[in-house]
Amino acid sequence: MQRLIALILAGTFGVLITPAAAVADKPGPWAPSPTSSFVLAAGTRCPFTLAGDVLKDKERIRTLETNPDGSPRTQEVVGQLTTRFTNLDTGASVVRNLTGTGIIEYLPDGSFTLTLQGGHFAVGLAPTDTGGPAFLIFTGSGFSVLFAADGSRHVTYGNGTVENICATLA
């Protein structure tokens, strides 16, 4: 059957696809992917000290594609994540749903990209990052953050909304 499919595809696309090349890697098993609570000093993301307390975390991760050495090339992250963000200078806080589906692509230079497929995710930007300092929550799809090998972060905006927690809690 695989040989028949390969021959049909070869006729359609003008290439011969062997059964081994036609079969994609199977996704790996799901594993927990816990997120840690944090405290960020004033000036690193917001003009005030920002705390993030994880209230609910049911995130999972699995490998979709590997490199020849077996290390992950592409991973998928899904699951519930709820966090309380607090301005530790004033005590003001908000709870945000960060539940979503993201795809992580690891690049040969040690950098990686996280792309929101749908839902929510958050990223902090340093003062040296374009658009920083900020702590952003994306809602929608197509938002992407490149975590460069040098530690910098670069945002590509997608479809949906962006909330800067620093402005919300100022």
Secondary structure by P-SEA (a helix, b strand, c coil): caaaaaaaaaaaccccccccccccccccbbbbbbbbbbccccccccccbbbbbbcccbbbbbbccccccccccbbbbbbbbbbbbbcccccbbbbbbcbbbbbbbbccccbbbbbbcccbbbbbbcccccccccccccccccbbbbbccccbbbbbbccbbbbccccccc
